Amino acid sequence: MPKAAKLNRDQMFNNSQADAAANGSGVKNRKRLELFLILLLVLGSIVAAILYGNVIDRIKSTLAPKQEIYGVWVEQDVAYYSTRRLEIGPDGITMEGRVYTTRYDFDGHYLTFKVAGQEYKFQMTNPENTEMKQVTSAHYKPIFRMSGKN
């Protein structure tokens, strides 16, 4: 007679409950492990995004090099005696012979720089990057056009 046939009903019932309890704890352990791995994956992705966030800025600077805006920019629609001229080059931004700043950023759409703690932001108004409008001033928004490349 097979071994299973020798067991009485009570022993079989007790064995089946023990197997179910063992399987239930195994399922719980697997679910906990899955949850842990998912959380670890999410946290790892967040850390990777933070660490490599600067890569996007580097890619933008290579796609929109500053050389595109090097040149003399002349203010438009003002009297000739009050026209401002910005000269943008690799060494910085000069106006009326004075160096305004040596640090500036250009992302392909906006030129930004700071002078004495005040931020200046210019938006390119055409795809050729030959015209820009100052967007930081609340009242006066001058337009500058490139008159010559450096």
C-alpha positions as CSV (number, residue, x, y, z in Angstrom):
1,M,0.0,0.0,0.0
2,P,1.3,3.4,-0.8
3,K,2.5,5.7,1.9
4,A,-0.3,8.3,1.3
5,A,-2.9,5.6,1.8
6,K,-1.6,4.9,5.3
7,L,-2.2,8.4,6.5
8,N,-5.5,9.1,8.1
9,R,-7.8,11.9,7.3
10,D,-6.6,14.1,10.2
11,Q,-2.9,13.8,9.3
12,M,-3.7,14.6,5.6
13,F,-5.7,17.7,6.7
14,N,-2.9,18.9,9.0
15,N,-0.2,18.3,6.3
16,S,-2.3,20.3,3.8
17,Q,-2.6,23.2,6.2
18,A,1.1,23.2,6.9
19,D,1.8,23.2,3.1
20,A,-0.6,26.1,2.6
21,A,1.0,28.1,5.4
22,A,4.5,27.5,4.0
23,N,3.4,28.5,0.5
24,G,1.6,31.6,1.8
25,S,4.8,32.8,3.6
26,G,6.8,32.1,0.4
27,V,4.4,34.2,-1.6
28,K,4.6,37.0,0.9
29,N,8.4,36.8,0.8
30,R,8.4,37.0,-3.0
31,K,6.1,40.0,-2.9
32,R,8.3,41.7,-0.4
33,L,11.3,41.0,-2.6
34,E,9.5,42.4,-5.7
35,L,8.5,45.5,-3.8
36,F,12.0,46.0,-2.5
37,L,13.5,45.6,-6.0
38,I,11.0,48.0,-7.6
39,L,11.7,50.6,-4.9
40,L,15.5,50.1,-5.4
41,L,15.0,50.5,-9.2
42,V,12.9,53.7,-8.7
43,L,15.5,55.2,-6.3
44,G,18.3,54.2,-8.6
45,S,16.6,55.9,-11.5
46,I,16.1,59.1,-9.5
47,V,19.7,59.2,-8.4
48,A,20.9,58.6,-12.0
49,A,18.7,61.4,-13.3
50,I,20.1,63.8,-10.7
51,L,23.7,62.8,-11.3
52,Y,23.4,63.1,-15.1
53,G,21.2,66.2,-15.1
54,N,24.1,68.3,-16.2
55,V,24.5,66.1,-19.3
56,I,21.5,67.8,-20.8
57,D,23.1,71.3,-20.4
58,R,26.2,70.0,-22.0
59,I,24.3,68.6,-25.0
60,K,22.4,71.9,-25.4
61,S,25.7,73.9,-25.4
62,T,27.1,71.7,-28.2
63,L,23.9,71.9,-30.2
64,A,23.7,75.7,-29.8
65,P,27.2,76.9,-29.7
66,K,27.9,80.4,-28.6
67,Q,29.8,81.1,-31.9
68,E,26.4,81.6,-33.5
69,I,25.8,84.9,-31.6
70,Y,29.4,86.3,-31.8
71,G,29.3,89.7,-33.4
72,V,28.1,93.3,-33.0
73,W,24.4,93.7,-32.0
74,V,22.8,97.1,-32.6
75,E,19.7,98.4,-30.8
76,Q,16.8,99.1,-33.2
77,D,14.1,101.8,-33.5
78,V,16.0,104.4,-31.3
79,A,17.7,107.7,-32.1
80,Y,21.2,107.2,-33.5
81,Y,22.7,109.1,-30.6
82,S,21.2,106.7,-28.0
83,T,21.7,103.5,-29.9
84,R,23.4,100.8,-27.8
85,R,25.9,98.3,-29.3
86,L,26.6,95.0,-27.7
87,E,29.7,93.1,-28.8
88,I,29.5,89.4,-28.0
89,G,32.6,87.3,-28.4
90,P,34.5,84.4,-26.8
91,D,36.0,86.8,-24.1
92,G,32.6,88.1,-23.0
93,I,30.1,90.9,-23.7
94,T,31.2,94.5,-24.1
95,M,29.2,97.6,-24.6
96,E,30.6,101.0,-25.4
97,G,34.1,99.8,-25.0
98,R,33.4,98.4,-21.5
99,V,33.5,94.8,-20.5
100,Y,30.0,94.0,-19.1
101,T,30.7,90.3,-18.3
102,T,32.9,87.5,-19.2
103,R,30.4,84.8,-18.3
104,Y,27.2,84.3,-20.3
105,D,25.0,81.4,-21.4
106,F,23.3,80.8,-24.7
107,D,21.0,77.8,-25.1
108,G,19.9,78.4,-28.7
109,H,16.9,80.5,-27.6
110,Y,18.0,82.7,-24.8
111,L,21.1,84.7,-24.0
112,T,21.5,85.3,-20.3
113,F,24.1,87.1,-18.3
114,K,24.5,89.1,-15.0
115,V,26.0,92.5,-14.5
116,A,26.4,93.8,-10.9
117,G,23.9,91.2,-9.6
118,Q,21.2,92.2,-12.2
119,E,20.2,89.5,-14.6
120,Y,19.8,90.3,-18.3
121,K,17.9,87.9,-20.6
122,F,17.5,88.2,-24.3
123,Q,15.2,86.0,-26.5
124,M,16.2,85.2,-30.0
125,T,13.3,86.2,-32.3
126,N,14.2,84.4,-35.4
127,P,15.6,80.9,-36.3
128,E,18.8,82.5,-37.8
129,N,19.7,84.0,-34.4
130,T,20.2,87.5,-36.0
131,E,17.6,89.3,-33.9
132,M,17.0,89.3,-30.2
133,K,14.7,91.0,-27.7
134,Q,15.4,91.9,-24.1
135,V,12.8,90.2,-22.0
136,T,14.0,91.0,-18.4
137,S,12.9,94.7,-18.5
138,A,9.2,95.2,-17.5
139,H,8.7,98.5,-19.3
140,Y,11.3,98.7,-22.1
141,K,12.0,95.7,-24.4
142,P,14.6,96.8,-26.9
143,I,15.3,94.8,-30.0
144,F,18.9,94.2,-31.1
145,R,20.0,93.0,-34.6
146,M,23.3,91.5,-35.5
147,S,25.2,93.9,-37.7
148,G,28.4,92.0,-38.2
149,K,29.9,88.7,-37.3
150,N,33.2,88.4,-35.4
